[in-house]
Amino acid sequence: MTLEKIGKTRSPETPFLQLEGSKGVSGDLGELKTGSKYRKETINTIKTNLSNWMRNDSFEPFRESQIDLAIVIKLSPGRLKRQDTDNIAKVICDALKKRKGDNRFLLNDDSQIVRLLVWKILRVEDPFYDTDSYDISFRLHEGNRPMILIEPDII
């Protein structure tokens, strides 16, 4: 398996974090609106932005397997206080799962996620990047292996 990071450019001061032993990693910029009014729009935006990543043929063995999933979201100070962690997780998990007639998916069903780590952190303010960002990484579920976030060496 190859490790893949596909995403938009972000501030160099904002660390990219991934689950140790990840087989798939992606990051993107964007505000994750989780309220009922914006939920479908947010899910579709995530699916669109990550569609090439999710269609990666090397992910085929994971589509029906149990996995560990890590989500790291970097938020502005105001959103860090207001954004519910469980709602962030639900929107991203719904965006990663298969929907009828849609080939943009990582998992057949979000029930395959055995362990979920969601971490909200304060984003590094940068005058050139005035938006939130998120990192998603996953690996096969391996019993009691700890879920540790690392900052990988990216060449």
C-alpha positions as MATLAB code, in Angstrom:
seq = 'MTLEKIGKTRSPETPFLQLEGSKGVSGDLGELKTGSKYRKETINTIKTNLSNWMRNDSFEPFRESQIDLAIVIKLSPGRLKRQDTDNIAKVICDALKKRKGDNRFLLNDDSQIVRLLVWKILRVEDPFYDTDSYDISFRLHEGNRPMILIEPDII';
ca = [
       0.000    0.000    0.000;
       1.158    3.522   -0.644;
       0.639    6.474    1.617;
      -1.178    9.224   -0.183;
      -1.738   12.842    0.806;
      -3.958   14.803   -1.515;
      -5.383   18.149   -0.547;
      -5.248   21.871   -1.025;
      -2.298   23.946    0.061;
      -2.413   25.140    3.637;
      -0.377   27.385    5.841;
       3.087   25.935    6.499;
       2.609   26.683   10.224;
      -0.421   24.396   10.438;
       0.814   20.856   11.127;
      -0.602   17.941    9.172;
      -1.427   15.115   11.566;
      -2.172   11.518   10.706;
      -2.903    8.252   12.444;
       0.250    6.222   12.986;
       0.323    3.342   10.495;
      -2.178    5.013    8.165;
      -2.827    3.514    4.768;
      -4.737    6.532    3.542;
      -4.375   10.194    4.414;
      -6.031   13.327    3.054;
      -6.363   16.930    4.082;
      -8.532   19.766    2.882;
      -9.435   23.352    3.626;
     -12.986   24.327    4.415;
     -15.567   25.165    6.984;
     -17.451   22.111    8.233;
     -20.986   23.320    8.805;
     -22.779   20.608   10.725;
     -26.185   22.156   11.411;
     -29.215   20.511    9.816;
     -29.592   23.414    7.384;
     -26.100   22.855    5.913;
     -25.529   19.148    6.533;
     -26.254   17.789    3.021;
     -24.278   20.606    1.399;
     -21.283   19.939    3.671;
     -21.363   16.185    2.975;
     -21.503   16.804   -0.772;
     -18.634   19.307   -0.587;
     -16.441   16.809    1.285;
     -17.347   14.048   -1.205;
     -16.511   16.336   -4.130;
     -13.227   17.577   -2.656;
     -12.055   14.076   -1.678;
     -13.572   12.154   -4.608;
     -10.293   11.314   -6.377;
      -8.733   10.250   -3.092;
     -11.681    8.038   -2.141;
     -11.725    6.331   -5.575;
      -8.089    5.205   -5.152;
      -7.875    1.578   -6.302;
      -5.379    0.718   -3.544;
      -8.166    1.369   -1.001;
     -10.268   -1.518   -2.364;
      -9.246   -3.938    0.460;
     -10.503   -1.383    3.009;
     -13.971   -0.802    1.557;
     -15.434   -3.758    3.451;
     -12.931   -4.038    6.309;
     -13.066   -2.817    9.871;
     -10.968    0.329   10.236;
      -9.633    2.877   12.695;
     -10.340    6.456   11.582;
      -8.758    9.694   12.782;
     -10.107   13.187   12.094;
      -8.172   16.297   13.098;
      -9.954   19.587   12.533;
      -8.274   22.964   12.923;
     -10.743   25.689   13.815;
     -10.832   29.421   14.454;
     -11.155   30.415   18.126;
     -14.902   31.090   17.863;
     -15.715   27.862   16.030;
     -13.463   25.856   18.359;
     -15.757   26.820   21.250;
     -19.049   26.307   19.362;
     -18.473   23.330   17.039;
     -19.638   19.999   18.489;
     -17.074   17.221   18.083;
     -19.697   14.509   17.562;
     -21.359   16.493   14.768;
     -18.019   16.918   12.984;
     -17.457   13.171   13.159;
     -20.942   12.347   11.886;
     -20.700   14.650    8.855;
     -17.270   13.354    7.831;
     -18.227    9.702    8.376;
     -21.367   10.204    6.287;
     -19.252   11.770    3.516;
     -16.878    8.781    3.487;
     -19.575    6.109    3.158;
     -21.218    4.760    0.038;
     -24.514    6.189   -1.135;
     -26.689    4.588   -3.785;
     -25.475    5.526   -7.261;
     -22.377    7.334   -5.991;
     -18.873    6.022   -6.668;
     -17.206    8.570   -4.364;
     -16.745    6.573   -1.179;
     -14.081    5.111    1.051;
     -16.296    2.710    3.047;
     -19.393    0.743    2.184;
     -20.871    1.745    5.533;
     -19.693    3.836    8.462;
     -20.462    0.901   10.781;
     -17.078   -0.468    9.615;
     -15.375    2.155   11.769;
     -14.362    0.287   14.913;
     -12.461    3.137   16.579;
     -12.773    6.849   15.927;
     -10.429    9.573   17.123;
     -11.630   13.156   16.631;
      -9.491   16.045   17.783;
     -10.410   19.723   17.565;
      -7.456   22.080   17.760;
      -6.954   25.789   17.376;
      -5.797   26.629   13.880;
      -2.705   28.727   13.350;
      -3.865   32.140   12.185;
      -2.347   33.122    8.872;
      -3.170   36.245    6.820;
      -3.175   34.188    3.595;
      -5.390   31.313    4.801;
      -8.539   32.449    6.543;
     -10.300   29.101    6.721;
     -10.533   25.975    8.804;
      -8.967   22.687    7.699;
      -9.239   18.998    8.436;
      -7.064   15.905    8.127;
      -8.486   12.398    7.693;
      -6.471    9.205    8.041;
      -7.336    5.540    8.390;
      -5.838    2.100    8.778;
      -7.082   -1.448    9.177;
      -8.315   -2.092   12.691;
      -5.588   -3.973   14.573;
      -6.999   -5.086   17.897;
      -5.533   -3.054   20.727;
      -2.969   -1.046   18.732;
      -3.046    2.500   20.156;
      -4.403    5.327   18.061;
      -1.498    7.787   17.996;
      -1.383   10.918   15.859;
       1.950   11.763   14.259;
       3.282   14.559   12.085;
       4.759   12.685    9.122;
       7.851   13.653    7.175;
       6.470   14.890    3.878;
       8.920   15.161    1.025;
];
